[in-house]
């Protein structure tokens, strides 16, 4: 798994002894369990797709349990809608919301950096589950392949999830949306549900803090809007918890 500390948001000092201890226990429990569950998922993928998916969902649920019980992080959702035939555009502040996706949505299909699919073993599990690699240097052919894969997943009734900023952004700041986001919106012709998240202050640090992470779901945005309008509306909605 990638390092928990983003280069754009270095680990903060001033942690209490309790935060340090809880974080160390969390790392041991979650990442130790991750190794076992990744191996189990790889084995299950050769036997049964259903069992494979159950293990992936258990991994995401294990993370939520470790966060709640060990780190004392709870989660609250406002306006939650879970359904297929929609593109969820989510604010990205930490790995929390990324790991939480299979627990939070029914069989989500996630647009992810190509580098994540190169992680030994975990990358194979992610690809098997439904991660769609985003190859920013691949040009038009890579974009067409991504669209074709997304359309296949849409036909299966699965929701699509994208982090339109393309990377983790420190809490309280905004980043330009990736250029490919508007292209996907146009070509897939799906409504968008924007999702604001405020996980950064608690989770995007070496020594994690107790508290509540919020998901706030914005109003559904219809397909077919001009690029400037869709980017503006999504940008405003996903940053509603930035204060």
C-alpha positions as CSV (number, residue, x, y, z in Angstrom):
1,X,0.0,0.0,0.0
2,X,1.2,3.6,-0.6
3,X,2.6,5.7,2.2
4,X,0.0,7.4,4.3
5,X,1.7,10.8,4.3
6,X,1.3,12.9,1.1
7,X,4.3,14.9,0.0
8,X,2.0,17.9,-0.3
9,X,0.9,17.6,3.3
10,X,3.8,16.4,5.6
11,X,3.2,14.7,8.9
12,X,2.3,17.2,11.6
13,X,3.9,17.4,15.0
14,X,2.3,17.8,18.4
15,X,0.6,14.5,18.6
16,X,-0.4,13.2,22.0
17,X,1.0,9.9,23.4
18,X,-2.5,8.4,22.9
19,X,-2.6,9.4,19.2
20,X,0.9,7.9,18.6
21,X,-0.1,4.6,20.4
22,X,-3.4,4.3,18.6
23,X,-1.8,5.0,15.2
24,X,0.9,2.4,15.7
25,X,-1.7,-0.2,16.7
26,X,-3.8,0.8,13.7
27,X,-0.9,0.4,11.3
28,X,-0.1,-3.1,12.7
29,X,-3.7,-4.2,12.7
30,X,-4.9,-2.8,9.4
31,X,-1.8,-3.4,7.2
32,X,-1.2,-6.8,8.8
33,X,-4.8,-7.8,8.0
34,X,-4.4,-6.3,4.5
35,X,-1.5,-8.7,3.7
36,X,-3.6,-11.7,4.7
37,X,-6.7,-10.5,2.9
38,X,-4.9,-9.6,-0.3
39,X,-3.5,-13.2,-0.4
40,X,-7.0,-14.6,0.4
41,X,-8.5,-12.5,-2.4
42,X,-6.0,-13.7,-4.9
43,X,-6.8,-17.3,-4.1
44,X,-10.5,-16.6,-4.1
45,X,-10.3,-15.0,-7.5
46,X,-9.4,-18.3,-9.0
47,X,-12.3,-20.0,-7.4
48,X,-15.3,-17.7,-7.2
49,X,-15.9,-14.1,-8.2
50,X,-18.6,-13.8,-5.5
51,X,-16.2,-15.0,-2.8
52,X,-13.5,-12.7,-4.2
53,X,-15.8,-9.7,-3.9
54,X,-16.8,-10.6,-0.4
55,X,-13.1,-10.6,0.7
56,X,-12.6,-7.2,-0.9
57,X,-15.6,-5.8,0.9
58,X,-14.4,-7.3,4.1
59,X,-11.0,-5.6,3.6
60,X,-12.7,-2.2,3.3
61,X,-15.0,-3.0,6.3
62,X,-11.9,-4.1,8.3
63,X,-10.4,-0.7,7.6
64,X,-13.6,1.1,8.8
65,X,-13.6,-1.1,11.9
66,X,-9.9,-0.4,12.7
67,X,-10.6,3.3,12.2
68,X,-13.6,3.3,14.5
69,X,-12.3,1.0,17.3
70,X,-8.6,1.8,17.3
71,X,-8.4,5.4,16.0
72,X,-11.8,6.4,17.4
73,X,-12.8,7.9,14.0
74,X,-16.5,7.8,13.2
75,X,-18.2,8.5,9.9
76,X,-21.3,10.6,9.2
77,X,-23.1,10.8,5.8
78,X,-25.4,13.6,4.7
79,X,-27.7,13.0,1.7
80,X,-26.2,9.6,0.9
81,X,-27.4,8.0,-2.3
82,X,-26.1,4.6,-3.5
83,X,-27.1,3.5,-7.0
84,X,-25.8,2.6,-10.4
85,X,-25.9,4.6,-13.5
86,X,-24.2,7.6,-11.9
87,X,-20.7,9.0,-11.6
88,X,-19.7,10.0,-8.1
89,X,-17.1,12.8,-8.0
90,X,-15.4,12.7,-4.6
91,X,-13.1,15.2,-2.8
92,X,-9.8,13.4,-2.1
93,X,-8.1,14.5,1.1
94,X,-6.6,11.2,2.3
95,X,-6.5,7.4,1.7
96,X,-9.5,7.0,4.0
97,X,-12.1,7.7,1.4
98,X,-10.3,5.6,-1.2
99,X,-10.1,2.5,1.1
100,X,-13.6,3.1,2.2
101,X,-15.2,2.8,-1.3
102,X,-16.1,-0.9,-1.4
103,X,-17.6,-0.6,2.1
104,X,-19.5,2.6,1.2
105,X,-20.9,1.8,-2.3
106,X,-22.3,-1.4,-4.0
107,X,-19.5,-2.7,-6.2
108,X,-17.9,0.6,-7.1
109,X,-15.8,1.0,-10.2
110,X,-13.1,3.4,-9.4
111,X,-10.9,5.5,-11.8
112,X,-7.4,5.2,-10.2
113,X,-3.9,6.2,-11.0
114,X,-2.1,3.7,-13.1
115,X,0.7,3.4,-10.5
116,X,-1.8,1.9,-7.9
117,X,-2.3,-1.1,-10.2
118,X,1.4,-1.7,-10.2
119,X,1.5,-2.4,-6.5
120,X,2.6,-6.0,-6.1
121,X,-0.4,-8.3,-5.5
122,X,-2.7,-5.5,-4.4
123,X,-2.7,-4.1,-7.9
124,X,-3.9,-7.5,-9.3
125,X,-6.8,-7.5,-6.7
126,X,-7.7,-4.0,-7.6
127,X,-7.8,-4.7,-11.3
128,X,-9.8,-7.8,-10.8
129,X,-12.3,-6.0,-8.6
130,X,-12.9,-3.1,-11.1
131,X,-10.3,-0.4,-10.8
132,X,-9.9,1.4,-14.1
133,X,-6.4,2.6,-14.7
134,X,-5.9,6.3,-15.6
135,X,-3.0,6.6,-17.9
136,X,-2.4,10.4,-18.2
137,X,0.5,10.0,-20.6
138,X,-1.3,7.4,-22.8
139,X,-3.0,9.9,-25.1
140,X,-6.2,9.2,-27.0
141,X,-5.8,5.5,-27.2
142,X,-5.6,5.2,-23.4
143,X,-8.6,7.4,-23.0
144,X,-10.6,5.3,-25.5
145,X,-9.7,2.1,-23.6
146,X,-10.7,3.7,-20.3
147,X,-14.1,4.7,-21.8
148,X,-14.7,1.2,-23.2
149,X,-14.0,-0.4,-19.8
150,X,-16.2,2.1,-18.0
151,X,-19.1,1.4,-20.4
152,X,-18.8,-2.3,-19.8
153,X,-19.0,-1.7,-16.0
154,X,-22.0,0.7,-16.5
155,X,-23.8,-2.1,-18.4
156,X,-23.3,-4.3,-15.3
157,X,-25.2,-1.7,-13.2
158,X,-22.2,-0.7,-11.1
159,X,-21.6,2.9,-9.9
160,X,-18.6,4.8,-11.2
161,X,-16.3,6.7,-8.8
162,X,-13.8,9.4,-9.6
163,X,-11.5,11.7,-7.7
164,X,-11.7,14.7,-10.1
165,X,-8.7,16.5,-8.6
166,X,-6.6,13.4,-9.5
167,X,-4.7,13.3,-6.2
168,X,-4.9,14.1,-2.5
169,X,-5.4,17.7,-1.7
170,X,-4.7,19.2,1.8
171,X,-7.8,20.1,3.7
172,X,-8.8,23.8,3.3
173,X,-7.4,24.1,-0.2
174,X,-8.7,23.6,-3.7
175,X,-7.1,22.1,-6.8
176,X,-7.9,22.4,-10.4
177,X,-9.9,19.5,-11.7
178,X,-8.0,17.1,-14.1
179,X,-8.7,17.9,-17.7
180,X,-9.9,14.3,-18.4
181,X,-12.8,14.7,-15.9
182,X,-14.9,16.8,-18.2
183,X,-14.1,14.5,-21.1
184,X,-15.3,11.5,-19.2
185,X,-18.5,13.3,-18.1
186,X,-19.2,14.2,-21.7
187,X,-18.5,10.9,-23.3
188,X,-20.2,8.7,-20.6
189,X,-23.3,10.9,-20.6
190,X,-24.0,10.2,-16.9
191,X,-25.4,12.4,-14.1
192,X,-22.8,13.3,-11.5
193,X,-23.3,13.2,-7.7
194,X,-20.6,15.4,-6.1
195,X,-19.3,14.3,-2.7
196,X,-17.5,16.5,-0.2
197,X,-15.2,14.8,2.4
198,X,-13.2,16.3,5.3
199,X,-10.9,13.3,6.2
200,X,-7.7,15.3,6.0
201,X,-7.4,16.8,9.5
202,X,-7.9,13.4,11.1
203,X,-6.4,10.8,8.8
204,X,-3.9,12.5,6.4
205,X,-1.1,12.5,9.0
206,X,1.3,10.0,10.5
207,X,-0.3,10.2,13.9
208,X,-4.0,10.1,13.3
209,X,-6.6,11.9,15.4
210,X,-9.9,10.9,16.8
211,X,-13.0,12.6,15.6
212,X,-15.7,12.4,12.9
213,X,-15.2,12.3,9.1
214,X,-18.1,13.6,7.1
215,X,-19.4,12.8,3.7
216,X,-21.8,15.4,2.2
217,X,-23.6,14.4,-1.0
218,X,-24.6,17.3,-3.3
219,X,-27.5,17.5,-5.6
220,X,-27.4,15.4,-8.7
221,X,-26.0,17.2,-11.7
222,X,-27.5,16.2,-15.1
223,X,-25.4,15.1,-18.1
224,X,-24.8,17.3,-21.1
225,X,-23.6,20.6,-19.4
226,X,-20.8,22.7,-20.9
227,X,-17.3,22.0,-19.5
228,X,-17.0,25.2,-17.6
229,X,-20.3,24.8,-15.9
230,X,-19.8,21.2,-14.9
231,X,-16.3,21.9,-13.5
232,X,-17.5,24.9,-11.6
233,X,-20.5,23.1,-10.0
234,X,-18.4,20.1,-9.1
235,X,-15.6,22.2,-7.7
236,X,-18.0,24.1,-5.4
237,X,-19.9,21.0,-4.2
238,X,-16.9,18.9,-3.4
239,X,-15.3,21.7,-1.4
240,X,-18.3,22.4,0.8
241,X,-16.6,20.9,3.9
242,X,-13.3,22.9,3.4
243,X,-14.0,25.5,6.0
